[in-house]
Amino acid sequence: METIMILLIISTFIASMFGTFTGFGISTVLIPLFILFFPPQVTLLMVGIIHWFNNVWRITLFRKGLVYRLVLYFGVPGVLLSFMGARLSVEVPQTILTRAIGVVIILYVLFTYVKEDFKVKADKKNAFLGGSMYGFSSGISGIGGEIRSMFLLAYKLPKSVYIATTGAISLTVDTTRIITYVYGGARLSTLLIYTVQR
């Protein structure tokens, strides 16, 4: 059990550093991988925690570039919709949740393939819309960073400012969904017991 915990901590650290410096979507890879081995609620909680640490890294390394106005515009609707999505994820049957996560991944891949040059206007309405879509998708499926990026890139922020701002937005949404998953019954102890039994 101690070995598993050490491996999880090391994995979290490496994944967080990798995501911070490359901008790579950690959840987009980890969710499909973890869901092959663990129940959906445990997968969402574990990847949510890894993503949370990634956000802490982003803010720690690039905090001077934070744009608080955008954090507010994206974060407020993101938190509310993240709670709703996360609440649904702990209430629906695991089979339906697994399929929903699969559908989100497929739709994301199709959308980015067909509309790779898609852009939105940088205004307050789109920031609220982007935050809402990002929050709900993150809460119910664990995947939403691509949606947040699609809307946030419209502001043409310098790289360090973008990293800090997206980290702060994600931190608020991830904190909300992690608390909701735990409140709904998801536990990492389930992950560890499941791993040991296998």
C-alpha positions in Angstrom: 0.0 0.0 0.0 2.8 2.4 0.8 4.5 1.7 -2.5 1.2 2.5 -4.3 0.9 5.8 -2.5 4.5 6.7 -3.3 3.9 5.9 -7.0 0.7 8.0 -7.0 2.6 11.0 -5.5 5.4 10.7 -8.0 2.9 10.3 -10.9 1.1 13.4 -9.7 4.3 15.4 -9.5 5.5 14.4 -13.0 2.1 14.9 -14.6 1.7 18.3 -13.0 5.2 19.5 -14.2 4.6 18.0 -17.7 1.3 19.8 -18.0 2.6 23.1 -16.7 5.5 23.3 -19.2 3.9 21.8 -22.3 0.2 22.9 -21.9 -0.7 19.2 -22.6 -4.2 18.1 -21.5 -3.5 15.7 -18.6 -7.1 14.8 -18.1 -7.6 14.0 -21.8 -5.1 11.2 -21.5 -5.5 10.1 -17.9 -9.3 9.7 -17.9 -9.5 7.1 -20.7 -6.5 5.3 -19.2 -7.7 5.2 -15.6 -11.3 4.3 -16.4 -10.0 1.0 -17.9 -8.9 0.0 -14.4 -11.0 1.9 -11.9 -14.7 2.9 -11.3 -15.7 6.2 -13.0 -16.2 8.1 -9.7 -12.7 7.1 -8.4 -11.2 7.9 -11.8 -12.8 11.4 -11.8 -11.6 12.1 -8.2 -8.0 10.9 -8.8 -7.6 12.8 -12.1 -9.2 15.8 -10.5 -6.6 15.8 -7.7 -3.7 15.4 -10.2 -5.2 18.3 -12.2 -5.5 20.4 -9.0 -1.8 20.0 -8.3 -1.1 20.9 -11.9 -3.0 24.2 -11.3 -1.1 24.9 -8.2 2.2 24.5 -10.2 0.9 26.9 -12.8 -0.1 29.6 -10.3 3.1 29.2 -8.3 5.4 29.5 -11.2 3.5 32.2 -13.2 1.4 34.1 -10.5 2.6 37.6 -11.5 0.6 37.3 -14.8 -2.9 36.6 -13.3 -5.8 38.5 -15.0 -8.3 38.5 -12.1 -11.1 39.9 -14.3 -10.9 36.8 -16.5 -10.7 34.5 -13.5 -13.9 36.0 -12.3 -15.7 35.9 -15.6 -14.8 32.2 -16.3 -14.6 31.1 -12.7 -18.0 32.0 -11.3 -20.1 30.2 -13.9 -17.4 27.5 -14.0 -17.8 26.8 -10.3 -21.6 26.7 -10.4 -21.7 24.4 -13.5 -18.9 22.3 -12.2 -20.9 21.6 -9.1 -23.9 20.6 -11.2 -21.9 18.3 -13.5 -20.0 16.7 -10.6 -23.3 16.2 -8.7 -24.7 14.4 -11.8 -21.6 12.2 -12.1 -22.1 10.8 -8.6 -25.8 10.2 -9.0 -26.0 8.5 -12.4 -25.1 4.8 -12.8 -21.5 3.9 -13.5 -22.3 2.4 -16.9 -24.0 5.6 -18.1 -21.2 7.8 -16.7 -18.6 5.7 -18.5 -20.4 6.1 -21.7 -20.9 9.8 -21.1 -17.2 10.3 -20.6 -16.6 8.3 -23.8 -19.0 10.5 -25.8 -17.3 13.7 -24.5 -13.9 12.4 -25.6 -15.2 11.4 -29.0 -17.0 14.7 -29.6 -13.9 16.7 -28.5 -11.7 14.8 -31.0 -14.2 15.2 -33.8 -14.7 18.9 -33.1 -11.0 19.7 -33.0 -10.5 17.7 -36.2 -13.3 19.4 -38.2 -13.0 22.9 -36.7 -9.3 23.2 -35.9 -9.3 26.9 -36.7 -12.5 27.7 -34.7 -12.3 31.0 -32.8 -14.6 32.9 -30.5 -14.9 36.6 -29.8 -13.2 38.0 -26.7 -16.1 39.4 -24.8 -17.8 39.0 -21.4 -20.7 37.0 -22.8 -18.3 34.4 -24.3 -16.3 34.3 -21.1 -19.4 33.3 -19.1 -20.4 30.8 -21.8 -16.9 29.3 -21.9 -16.7 29.1 -18.2 -20.1 27.4 -18.0 -19.3 24.9 -20.7 -15.9 24.2 -19.2 -17.2 23.8 -15.7 -20.0 21.4 -16.6 -17.9 19.3 -18.8 -15.1 19.1 -16.2 -17.6 18.2 -13.5 -19.4 15.4 -15.3 -16.5 13.9 -17.3 -13.3 15.3 -15.9 -12.4 16.8 -19.3 -12.9 20.4 -20.1 -9.6 22.2 -20.5 -9.9 22.2 -24.2 -13.2 24.1 -24.0 -11.6 26.6 -21.5 -8.6 27.1 -23.8 -10.8 27.6 -26.9 -12.5 30.6 -25.2 -9.5 31.9 -23.3 -7.2 32.0 -26.3 -9.5 34.6 -27.8 -7.9 37.1 -25.5 -4.5 36.7 -27.0 -2.7 36.7 -23.6 1.1 36.4 -23.4 2.1 32.8 -22.6 2.9 33.4 -18.9 -0.3 35.4 -18.3 -2.3 32.7 -20.1 -0.8 29.9 -17.9 -1.4 31.8 -14.6 -4.9 32.7 -15.6 -6.0 29.3 -16.8 -4.4 27.8 -13.7 -6.5 30.0 -11.4 -9.7 29.3 -13.3 -9.0 25.6 -13.3 -8.2 25.6 -9.6 -11.6 27.1 -8.6 -13.4 24.6 -10.8 -11.3 21.6 -9.8 -11.7 22.4 -6.1 -15.4 22.5 -6.5 -15.7 19.2 -8.3 -13.3 17.4 -6.0 -15.3 18.4 -3.0 -18.5 17.4 -4.8 -17.1 14.0 -5.7 -16.0 13.3 -2.1 -19.3 14.5 -0.7 -21.0 12.2 -3.2 -19.1 9.2 -1.9 -16.0 8.9 -4.1 -12.9 7.9 -2.1 -9.3 7.2 -3.0 -9.3 4.4 -0.5 -11.5 2.6 -3.0 -8.7 3.1 -5.6 -6.1 1.7 -3.3 -8.2 -1.4 -2.3 -9.1 -2.0 -5.9 -5.4 -1.9 -6.9 -4.3 -4.2 -4.2 -7.0 -6.8 -5.0 -6.0 -6.9 -8.6 
